[in-house]
């Protein structure tokens, strides 16, 4: 049996290494976007990641003691916070986090999909201290990451009774998508990661000792309030409630009621109290939609098998690290006979299994809005890797006492850690992240909507850097993939205008005018851009349309009069428009200029 387990681990390690190596081929980069981050790193950074991965594997092989006293855990928390801030992942500059930042910059809002996570970001942005809004949010999320490291160490001590098994649990968690989430990643998933770890810790405590079942309910409510994804943990809460009630000496029914009440408190805060305290941003912000939009377009993944497999490889290698491979190796080695886990109860292993499956199963089979679900980004799945990693560690716990198998486990975990650290490093450098993100946006397997969002976030990033011309080009690509997105068309037109590309801005505004034909502002801006682009006749048409929508508009009347004044044939109409403008508002800003025009042409 030892030989069979060793062969299974070697085969899995080889397959993992070959996939990482295959991702280095330029032809595969757009397809294997979840594995190829390290190929965008310069050689020194690759060597740093490799050395760190070797060190991590060596620590796992040597299995030093985890902290035992509170002081040791405090040092671990502070050390993790400093280290994660130094390595902070800036993918938020080129991803959904960029949209988060744009929302936080505005007024206080209720975020219907991630209310408590967004509340934490709002507090960090409003009351935190730092060089900038982005810096304050980075610090907040690095603190969440440090808390995650501390909780992972506490879980490792709870699930393992030997140094080897504790280090295996700890190493498994930190070599999954946990690491990128912990390194300053601006989005809801860092907060969800902490809430999930608290729920797992409380659940394990209930199942192993039968005390404080209400804590599991409380942290379930926190997780579901932090992110709607946390609601998927309801089956795991059921395992804790039923099994914990049986283990406890107290009556089962009151314990169940107390657990449910504890869960209802944070849920009520997130979805009842907060909406009343803050307005809904659904009308103005892309990430704030309401619960209905969360289920809009939900269906089973309908792509062919090869596409589905590629999607899972892309997410799995980055999000799951080595955990999924070790679960597969466990089955190859003969299942339960290869790695029994007597140190924890069967209910605890069931709890971890249900937690992992509940979080990841819907993402494997569902497709939402053509861009989430089966083709979802890694971060939505990385949270599920935490219970999956703990489950995989429990399966192979006995192997840590055999040096040969421990070495094979250390190699697999080190490879996973290399991939995760490389992902953090490539996104810690904006230049490398920008190059990688351009590659992702150009990848044909991404849906039109997700490619449009990718180009929009590139445009937002470059606009902040002052590169308006490249930002305008990115907006044009974004509009190409979502030609009927009103918000996107407005932003694209504004950026093209500021970049001095009036003709292209006019083209975008023409698209927008077909979507909102009665929008006065669109027609007014269209007239201005057409005039700047050297098409005065087309500008006149746009201004006339604007005046038909709002006959009392001073701006449209003045702009149309200014254009008509250039042509002697239309000058009488222009002078009538100027008189009409002064009649509507004699004290307007341009009154003196308009009266001077009348004096010059008609002596008034």
C-alpha positions as CSV (number, residue, x, y, z in Angstrom):
1,X,0.0,0.0,0.0
2,X,2.9,2.4,0.7
3,X,4.3,1.7,-2.8
4,X,0.9,2.3,-4.4
5,X,0.5,5.6,-2.5
6,X,4.0,6.7,-3.5
7,X,3.3,5.9,-7.2
8,X,0.0,7.8,-7.1
9,X,1.8,10.9,-5.6
10,X,4.6,10.7,-8.1
11,X,2.2,10.5,-11.0
12,X,0.1,13.4,-9.7
13,X,3.3,15.5,-9.1
14,X,4.5,14.8,-12.6
15,X,1.1,15.8,-14.1
16,X,1.1,19.0,-12.1
17,X,4.6,19.9,-13.2
18,X,3.9,19.1,-16.9
19,X,0.8,21.4,-16.8
20,X,2.9,24.2,-15.4
21,X,5.6,23.6,-17.9
22,X,3.1,23.4,-20.8
23,X,1.7,26.8,-19.8
24,X,5.1,28.3,-20.6
25,X,4.5,27.7,-24.3
26,X,3.4,31.1,-25.9
27,X,0.8,29.3,-28.0
28,X,-1.0,28.0,-24.9
29,X,-0.9,31.3,-22.9
30,X,-4.4,32.6,-24.0
31,X,-5.9,29.1,-23.4
32,X,-4.3,28.3,-20.0
33,X,-4.7,31.7,-18.5
34,X,-5.0,30.3,-15.0
35,X,-1.6,28.7,-15.0
36,X,0.7,30.8,-17.0
37,X,1.2,33.8,-14.7
38,X,4.8,32.9,-14.0
39,X,5.7,33.1,-17.7
40,X,5.2,36.8,-17.6
41,X,7.7,37.3,-14.8
42,X,11.3,38.3,-15.4
43,X,13.9,35.6,-14.6
44,X,14.9,37.1,-11.2
45,X,11.3,37.0,-10.0
46,X,10.9,33.5,-11.3
47,X,14.0,32.4,-9.3
48,X,12.6,34.2,-6.2
49,X,9.3,32.3,-6.5
50,X,11.2,29.0,-7.1
51,X,13.5,29.5,-4.1
52,X,10.5,30.4,-1.9
53,X,8.6,27.3,-3.2
54,X,11.6,25.0,-2.4
55,X,11.8,26.6,1.1
56,X,8.1,26.0,1.6
57,X,8.5,22.3,0.6
58,X,11.5,21.9,2.9
59,X,9.5,23.3,5.8
60,X,6.7,20.8,5.1
61,X,9.2,18.0,4.9
62,X,10.9,19.0,8.1
63,X,7.6,19.8,9.8
64,X,8.7,22.4,12.5
65,X,6.4,23.1,15.4
66,X,3.6,25.6,14.9
67,X,3.1,28.2,17.6
68,X,1.6,27.0,20.9
69,X,1.2,30.2,22.9
70,X,-0.8,33.3,22.1
71,X,2.4,35.3,21.7
72,X,3.5,33.0,19.0
73,X,0.2,33.4,17.1
74,X,0.5,37.2,17.6
75,X,3.9,37.2,16.0
76,X,2.6,35.0,13.2
77,X,-0.3,37.5,12.6
78,X,2.0,40.5,12.5
79,X,4.6,38.8,10.4
80,X,2.0,37.7,7.9
81,X,0.6,41.1,7.7
82,X,3.9,42.8,6.9
83,X,4.9,40.1,4.4
84,X,1.6,40.1,2.6
85,X,1.7,43.9,2.3
86,X,5.2,43.7,0.8
87,X,3.9,41.1,-1.7
88,X,0.4,42.8,-2.1
89,X,-1.4,41.6,-5.2
90,X,-2.5,44.4,-7.4
91,X,-4.8,42.5,-9.6
92,X,-7.5,44.8,-8.4
93,X,-6.0,47.5,-10.7
94,X,-7.0,45.3,-13.7
95,X,-10.0,43.3,-12.6
96,X,-13.3,43.5,-10.8
97,X,-11.5,45.2,-7.9
98,X,-11.1,48.2,-10.1
99,X,-14.8,48.5,-10.3
100,X,-15.0,48.1,-6.5
101,X,-12.7,51.0,-6.1
102,X,-14.8,53.2,-8.4
103,X,-17.9,52.4,-6.3
104,X,-16.1,53.0,-2.9
105,X,-14.9,56.4,-4.3
106,X,-18.5,57.5,-4.6
107,X,-21.3,57.9,-2.0
108,X,-22.0,55.2,0.6
109,X,-24.1,52.4,-0.9
110,X,-25.6,49.1,-0.1
111,X,-23.9,46.3,-2.1
112,X,-26.6,43.6,-2.6
113,X,-24.3,40.7,-3.4
114,X,-21.6,41.4,-0.8
115,X,-23.0,43.7,1.8
116,X,-20.8,43.1,4.8
117,X,-17.6,42.8,2.7
118,X,-18.5,46.1,1.1
119,X,-19.3,47.7,4.5
120,X,-15.8,46.7,5.6
121,X,-14.2,48.3,2.5
122,X,-16.3,51.5,3.1
123,X,-15.1,51.7,6.7
124,X,-11.5,51.2,5.6
125,X,-11.8,53.8,2.9
126,X,-13.5,56.4,5.0
127,X,-11.7,56.1,8.3
128,X,-8.5,54.3,7.5
129,X,-5.1,56.0,7.2
130,X,-2.9,55.5,4.2
131,X,-1.4,57.3,1.2
132,X,-4.5,56.9,-1.0
133,X,-7.8,55.1,-1.2
134,X,-6.2,52.2,-3.0
135,X,-3.5,52.1,-0.3
136,X,-6.1,52.0,2.5
137,X,-8.0,49.2,0.8
138,X,-4.7,47.3,0.3
139,X,-3.9,47.6,4.0
140,X,-7.3,46.5,5.0
141,X,-7.2,43.4,2.8
142,X,-3.7,42.5,3.9
143,X,-4.9,42.6,7.5
144,X,-7.7,40.3,6.4
145,X,-5.0,38.1,4.9
146,X,-3.0,38.1,8.1
147,X,-6.1,37.1,10.0
148,X,-6.6,34.3,7.5
149,X,-3.0,33.0,8.1
150,X,-3.7,33.1,11.9
151,X,-7.0,31.2,11.5
152,X,-5.4,28.7,9.2
153,X,-2.7,28.0,11.8
154,X,-5.4,27.6,14.5
155,X,-7.3,25.2,12.2
156,X,-4.2,23.2,11.5
157,X,-3.5,22.8,15.3
158,X,-7.2,21.8,15.8
159,X,-7.2,19.2,13.0
160,X,-3.8,17.6,13.5
161,X,-2.2,16.1,16.6
162,X,1.4,15.8,15.3
163,X,3.8,18.4,14.0
164,X,3.7,16.7,10.6
165,X,0.0,16.6,10.2
166,X,-0.4,20.2,11.4
167,X,2.1,21.5,8.9
168,X,0.4,19.5,6.2
169,X,-2.9,21.2,6.9
170,X,-1.3,24.7,7.2
171,X,0.8,24.2,4.0
172,X,-2.2,23.0,2.0
173,X,-4.3,26.1,2.8
174,X,-1.5,28.5,2.1
175,X,-0.6,26.9,-1.3
176,X,-4.1,27.3,-2.7
177,X,-5.8,30.5,-4.0
178,X,-5.7,31.6,-0.4
179,X,-2.3,33.3,-0.9
180,X,-3.4,35.6,-3.7
181,X,-6.6,36.5,-1.9
182,X,-4.6,37.3,1.3
183,X,-2.0,39.6,-0.5
184,X,-4.1,42.8,-0.6
185,X,-6.6,41.6,-3.1
186,X,-9.4,44.2,-3.3
187,X,-12.7,42.4,-3.6
188,X,-15.1,40.6,-1.4
189,X,-13.3,37.3,-1.4
190,X,-10.6,38.2,1.2
191,X,-13.4,38.9,3.7
192,X,-15.3,35.8,2.7
193,X,-12.1,33.8,3.2
194,X,-11.8,35.0,6.8
195,X,-15.5,34.4,7.5
196,X,-15.2,30.9,6.0
197,X,-12.2,30.1,8.2
198,X,-14.1,31.3,11.3
199,X,-17.1,29.1,10.3
200,X,-14.8,26.0,9.7
201,X,-13.0,26.6,13.0
202,X,-16.3,26.9,14.9
203,X,-17.8,23.9,13.1
204,X,-14.7,21.7,13.9
205,X,-14.9,22.8,17.5
206,X,-18.5,21.8,17.7
207,X,-18.0,18.4,16.1
208,X,-14.9,17.6,18.1
209,X,-16.0,18.9,21.5
210,X,-19.7,19.5,21.3
211,X,-19.6,23.0,22.7
212,X,-20.8,26.4,21.5
213,X,-22.9,25.3,18.5
214,X,-24.2,28.9,18.2
215,X,-20.8,30.1,17.0
216,X,-21.1,28.0,13.9
217,X,-24.5,29.6,13.2
218,X,-23.1,33.0,13.8
219,X,-20.2,32.6,11.5
220,X,-22.4,31.0,8.8
221,X,-24.5,34.2,9.0
222,X,-21.4,36.3,8.7
223,X,-20.1,34.4,5.7
224,X,-23.5,34.7,3.9
225,X,-23.6,38.4,4.8
226,X,-20.1,39.0,3.5
227,X,-20.9,37.4,0.2
228,X,-24.0,35.6,-1.2
229,X,-21.8,32.6,-2.0
230,X,-21.7,31.9,1.8
231,X,-25.3,30.8,1.6
232,X,-24.0,27.6,-0.1
233,X,-22.6,26.6,3.2
234,X,-26.1,25.8,4.5
235,X,-25.7,22.0,4.1
236,X,-22.4,22.2,6.1
237,X,-24.3,24.1,8.8
238,X,-26.8,21.3,8.8
239,X,-24.1,18.8,9.4
240,X,-22.8,20.8,12.3
241,X,-26.2,21.4,13.8
242,X,-27.4,17.8,13.6
243,X,-24.1,16.0,14.5
244,X,-23.3,18.6,17.1
245,X,-26.7,18.3,18.8
246,X,-26.2,14.5,19.0
247,X,-22.8,14.9,20.5
248,X,-23.9,17.5,23.1
249,X,-25.3,16.4,26.4
250,X,-27.8,19.2,26.2
251,X,-31.3,18.9,24.6
252,X,-31.0,19.1,20.8
253,X,-34.0,21.3,20.0
254,X,-32.9,24.4,22.0
255,X,-29.4,24.1,20.5
256,X,-30.8,24.1,17.0
257,X,-33.0,27.2,17.7
258,X,-30.0,29.1,19.2
259,X,-27.9,28.2,16.2
260,X,-30.5,29.5,13.8
261,X,-31.1,32.7,15.8
262,X,-27.3,33.3,15.9
263,X,-27.2,32.9,12.1
264,X,-30.1,35.3,11.6
265,X,-28.4,38.2,13.4
266,X,-25.7,39.0,10.8
267,X,-28.0,38.1,8.0
268,X,-30.5,40.6,9.2
269,X,-27.8,43.2,9.5
270,X,-26.6,42.6,6.0
271,X,-29.9,42.3,4.1
272,X,-32.4,44.2,6.3
273,X,-30.7,46.9,8.3
274,X,-28.0,48.0,5.9
275,X,-30.3,48.6,2.9
276,X,-32.3,51.0,5.1
277,X,-29.2,52.9,6.2
278,X,-27.6,53.3,2.8
279,X,-29.0,53.8,-0.6
280,X,-29.0,51.1,-3.3
281,X,-26.3,51.7,-6.0
282,X,-27.9,49.4,-8.5
283,X,-29.0,52.2,-10.8
284,X,-25.5,53.7,-11.2
285,X,-22.9,51.1,-10.5
286,X,-22.0,48.0,-12.5
287,X,-21.4,45.6,-9.6
288,X,-24.5,46.5,-7.6
289,X,-27.6,44.9,-9.1
290,X,-29.9,43.3,-6.5
291,X,-30.7,39.7,-6.0
292,X,-32.6,39.4,-9.2
293,X,-29.5,40.2,-11.3
294,X,-27.6,37.5,-9.4
295,X,-29.7,34.8,-11.0
296,X,-30.2,36.5,-14.3
297,X,-29.4,34.2,-17.2
298,X,-28.6,31.3,-14.9
299,X,-28.3,28.0,-16.8
300,X,-26.4,24.8,-16.9
301,X,-23.0,25.0,-18.7
302,X,-23.8,24.1,-22.3
303,X,-20.3,24.2,-23.9
304,X,-18.6,21.1,-25.3
305,X,-16.7,18.7,-23.0
306,X,-13.2,20.0,-24.1
307,X,-14.2,23.6,-23.3
308,X,-15.5,22.6,-20.0
309,X,-12.3,20.7,-19.1
310,X,-10.2,23.6,-20.1
311,X,-12.3,25.9,-18.0
312,X,-11.8,23.7,-15.0
313,X,-8.0,23.4,-15.6
314,X,-7.7,27.2,-15.8
315,X,-9.5,27.7,-12.5
316,X,-8.4,24.6,-10.7
317,X,-4.6,24.9,-11.0
318,X,-4.7,28.5,-9.6
319,X,-7.6,28.2,-7.2
320,X,-7.2,24.7,-5.8
321,X,-3.4,24.5,-5.8
322,X,-2.4,20.9,-5.0
323,X,-5.6,20.0,-3.0
324,X,-7.6,18.7,-5.9
325,X,-4.7,16.6,-7.2
326,X,-4.1,15.1,-3.8
327,X,-7.7,14.1,-3.5
328,X,-7.4,12.4,-6.9
329,X,-4.2,10.7,-5.9
330,X,-5.9,9.4,-2.7
331,X,-8.5,7.7,-4.8
332,X,-5.8,6.3,-7.2
333,X,-4.0,4.9,-4.1
334,X,-7.0,3.0,-3.0
335,X,-9.2,5.4,-1.2
336,X,-9.8,5.1,2.5
337,X,-7.3,2.3,2.9
338,X,-4.4,4.6,1.8
339,X,-5.0,7.4,4.3
340,X,-7.3,6.8,7.2
341,X,-7.7,9.7,9.6
342,X,-8.3,8.5,13.1
343,X,-7.3,11.8,14.7
344,X,-10.6,13.5,13.8
345,X,-14.1,12.2,13.9
346,X,-15.9,11.0,10.7
347,X,-18.4,14.0,11.2
348,X,-15.5,16.4,11.0
349,X,-14.3,14.9,7.7
350,X,-17.9,14.9,6.5
351,X,-18.2,18.6,7.5
352,X,-15.1,19.5,5.5
353,X,-16.2,17.5,2.5
354,X,-19.7,19.0,2.4
355,X,-18.3,22.5,2.8
356,X,-15.9,22.0,-0.1
357,X,-18.5,20.4,-2.4
358,X,-21.2,22.9,-1.5
359,X,-19.0,25.8,-2.5
360,X,-17.5,24.4,-5.7
361,X,-20.2,22.2,-7.2
362,X,-22.5,24.9,-8.5
363,X,-19.5,26.6,-10.2
364,X,-18.6,23.4,-12.0
365,X,-22.0,23.0,-13.7
366,X,-23.7,26.4,-13.8
367,X,-23.2,29.2,-16.3
368,X,-24.3,32.7,-15.3
369,X,-24.6,35.6,-17.8
370,X,-22.3,33.8,-20.2
371,X,-19.3,34.8,-18.2
372,X,-19.6,33.4,-14.7
373,X,-20.2,29.9,-13.4
374,X,-18.4,27.4,-15.6
375,X,-16.1,30.1,-17.0
376,X,-15.8,31.9,-13.7
377,X,-12.6,33.6,-12.5
378,X,-10.4,31.8,-10.0
379,X,-11.3,34.0,-7.1
380,X,-14.9,32.8,-6.9
381,X,-13.6,29.2,-6.6
382,X,-10.5,29.9,-4.5
383,X,-12.6,30.1,-1.3
384,X,-13.8,26.5,-1.9
385,X,-10.2,25.4,-2.0
386,X,-9.8,26.1,1.8
387,X,-12.1,23.3,3.0
388,X,-11.0,21.1,0.1
389,X,-7.3,21.6,1.1
390,X,-8.1,20.7,4.7
391,X,-10.0,17.6,3.5
392,X,-7.1,16.6,1.3
393,X,-4.7,17.1,4.2
394,X,-6.8,14.9,6.4
395,X,-6.7,12.1,3.8
396,X,-2.9,12.1,3.6
397,X,-2.2,12.8,7.2
398,X,-0.8,9.3,7.9
399,X,1.5,9.6,4.9
400,X,3.4,12.4,6.7
401,X,4.9,9.9,9.1
402,X,6.6,8.1,6.2
403,X,9.6,10.0,4.9
404,X,9.2,8.9,1.2
405,X,5.5,9.9,1.0
406,X,6.2,13.1,3.0
407,X,8.8,14.1,0.4
408,X,6.3,13.5,-2.5
409,X,3.7,15.5,-0.7
410,X,6.2,18.3,-0.1
411,X,7.1,18.4,-3.8
412,X,3.4,18.7,-4.9
413,X,2.7,21.4,-2.3
414,X,5.9,23.3,-3.3
415,X,4.8,23.2,-7.0
416,X,1.4,24.6,-6.0
417,X,3.1,27.3,-3.8
418,X,5.3,28.3,-6.8
419,X,2.2,28.8,-8.9
420,X,0.4,30.9,-6.3
421,X,3.5,33.0,-5.4
422,X,4.2,33.6,-9.1
423,X,0.6,34.9,-9.5
424,X,1.1,37.3,-6.6
425,X,4.4,38.5,-7.9
426,X,3.2,39.1,-11.5
427,X,0.3,41.2,-10.3
428,X,2.5,43.0,-7.8
429,X,4.2,44.6,-10.8
430,X,1.7,46.7,-12.7
431,X,3.7,46.4,-15.9
432,X,3.7,42.6,-15.8
433,X,0.1,42.6,-14.7
434,X,-0.8,44.9,-17.6
435,X,0.8,42.6,-20.2
436,X,-0.8,39.5,-18.7
437,X,-4.2,41.2,-18.6
438,X,-4.0,42.2,-22.3
439,X,-3.3,38.6,-23.1
440,X,-6.4,37.5,-21.1
441,X,-8.6,40.1,-22.7
442,X,-7.5,38.9,-26.2
443,X,-8.2,35.3,-25.4
444,X,-11.0,34.0,-27.7
445,X,-12.4,31.5,-25.2
446,X,-13.6,34.4,-23.0
447,X,-17.2,35.5,-23.6
448,X,-17.9,38.8,-25.2
449,X,-19.2,40.3,-22.0
450,X,-16.2,39.3,-19.9
451,X,-13.8,40.5,-22.7
452,X,-15.6,43.8,-22.7
453,X,-15.2,44.1,-18.9
454,X,-11.5,43.2,-19.2
455,X,-10.9,46.0,-21.7
456,X,-13.0,48.4,-19.6
457,X,-10.8,47.8,-16.5
458,X,-7.7,48.3,-18.6
459,X,-9.1,51.6,-19.8
460,X,-9.9,52.6,-16.2
461,X,-6.4,51.8,-15.1
462,X,-4.7,53.6,-18.0
463,X,-7.0,56.6,-17.5
464,X,-5.8,56.9,-13.9
465,X,-2.2,56.7,-15.1
466,X,-2.9,59.7,-17.4
467,X,-2.6,57.6,-20.7
468,X,-5.8,58.9,-22.2
469,X,-5.0,57.7,-25.7
470,X,-4.5,54.1,-24.8
471,X,-7.5,54.3,-22.4
472,X,-9.6,55.5,-25.3
473,X,-8.4,52.6,-27.5
474,X,-9.3,50.1,-24.7
475,X,-12.8,51.6,-24.4
476,X,-13.3,51.2,-28.2
477,X,-12.5,47.5,-27.8
478,X,-14.8,47.3,-24.8
479,X,-17.6,48.8,-26.8
480,X,-16.9,46.4,-29.7
481,X,-17.8,43.5,-27.4
482,X,-20.8,45.2,-25.7
483,X,-22.2,47.6,-28.2
484,X,-25.5,48.0,-26.3
485,X,-24.1,48.8,-22.9
486,X,-25.3,52.3,-22.1
487,X,-22.9,53.0,-19.2
488,X,-19.9,51.7,-21.3
489,X,-20.8,53.8,-24.3
490,X,-21.0,57.0,-22.1
491,X,-17.7,56.3,-20.5
492,X,-16.1,55.5,-23.9
493,X,-17.4,58.7,-25.5
494,X,-16.1,60.8,-22.7
495,X,-12.6,59.3,-22.7
496,X,-12.3,59.5,-26.5
497,X,-13.3,63.1,-26.3
498,X,-10.7,63.9,-23.6
499,X,-8.1,62.1,-25.8
500,X,-8.9,64.5,-28.6
501,X,-10.4,61.8,-30.8
502,X,-13.6,63.7,-31.6
503,X,-14.6,61.7,-34.7
504,X,-14.5,58.4,-32.8
505,X,-16.3,59.9,-29.8
506,X,-19.1,61.0,-32.3
507,X,-19.3,57.4,-33.6
508,X,-19.8,56.1,-30.1
509,X,-22.4,58.8,-29.3
510,X,-24.3,57.8,-32.5
511,X,-24.5,54.3,-31.1
512,X,-25.7,55.6,-27.8
513,X,-28.3,57.9,-29.4
514,X,-29.9,54.8,-31.0
515,X,-30.2,53.2,-27.5
516,X,-31.5,56.4,-25.8
517,X,-33.1,58.5,-28.6
518,X,-34.7,60.9,-26.2
519,X,-31.6,61.7,-24.1
520,X,-31.0,65.4,-24.6
521,X,-27.4,65.3,-23.3
522,X,-26.4,62.6,-25.8
523,X,-27.6,64.7,-28.7
524,X,-25.9,67.9,-27.4
525,X,-22.6,66.1,-26.9
526,X,-23.0,64.5,-30.3
527,X,-23.3,67.9,-31.9
528,X,-20.2,69.2,-30.1
529,X,-18.1,66.2,-31.1
530,X,-19.2,66.3,-34.7
531,X,-18.3,70.0,-34.8
532,X,-14.8,69.3,-33.4
533,X,-14.4,66.4,-35.9
534,X,-15.0,68.9,-38.8
535,X,-18.6,67.9,-39.6
536,X,-20.6,71.1,-39.0
537,X,-23.6,70.0,-41.1
538,X,-23.9,66.8,-39.0
539,X,-23.5,68.8,-35.9
540,X,-26.4,71.1,-36.9
541,X,-28.6,68.0,-37.2
542,X,-27.7,66.8,-33.8
543,X,-28.3,70.3,-32.2
544,X,-31.7,70.6,-33.9
545,X,-32.6,67.2,-32.5
546,X,-31.5,68.3,-29.0
547,X,-33.7,71.4,-29.2
548,X,-36.7,69.3,-30.2
549,X,-36.2,67.3,-27.0
550,X,-35.6,70.4,-24.9
551,X,-36.8,73.6,-26.6
552,X,-35.8,75.7,-23.5
553,X,-32.1,74.6,-23.5
554,X,-29.8,77.6,-23.5
555,X,-26.7,75.5,-24.4
556,X,-28.2,73.8,-27.4
557,X,-29.7,77.0,-28.7
558,X,-26.4,78.9,-28.4
559,X,-24.4,76.1,-30.0
560,X,-26.7,75.8,-32.9
561,X,-26.7,79.6,-33.4
562,X,-22.9,79.7,-33.2
563,X,-22.7,77.1,-36.0
564,X,-25.3,78.7,-38.2
565,X,-23.7,82.1,-37.8
566,X,-20.7,80.9,-39.9
567,X,-22.8,80.6,-43.1
568,X,-24.3,83.8,-44.6
569,X,-27.3,81.8,-45.8
570,X,-28.2,80.6,-42.3
571,X,-27.1,83.8,-40.5
572,X,-30.6,85.2,-40.1
573,X,-31.8,82.0,-38.3
574,X,-28.7,82.2,-36.1
575,X,-29.5,85.7,-35.0
576,X,-33.1,84.7,-34.2
577,X,-31.7,81.9,-32.1
578,X,-29.4,84.3,-30.2
579,X,-32.3,86.7,-29.5
580,X,-34.4,83.7,-28.3
581,X,-31.6,82.6,-26.0
582,X,-31.3,86.1,-24.4
583,X,-35.1,86.2,-24.0
584,X,-35.1,82.9,-22.2
585,X,-32.2,83.9,-19.9
586,X,-31.0,87.6,-20.1
587,X,-28.4,87.2,-17.4
588,X,-26.8,84.0,-18.7
589,X,-23.0,83.5,-18.6
590,X,-22.5,84.4,-22.3
591,X,-25.0,87.3,-22.4
592,X,-22.4,90.0,-23.1
593,X,-20.8,87.9,-25.9
594,X,-24.2,87.3,-27.5
595,X,-25.2,91.0,-27.4
596,X,-21.9,91.9,-29.0
597,X,-22.7,89.5,-31.9
598,X,-26.1,91.2,-32.4
599,X,-24.5,94.6,-32.3
600,X,-21.9,93.6,-34.9
601,X,-24.4,92.0,-37.4
602,X,-27.6,94.0,-37.0
603,X,-26.6,97.0,-34.9
604,X,-28.7,96.0,-31.9
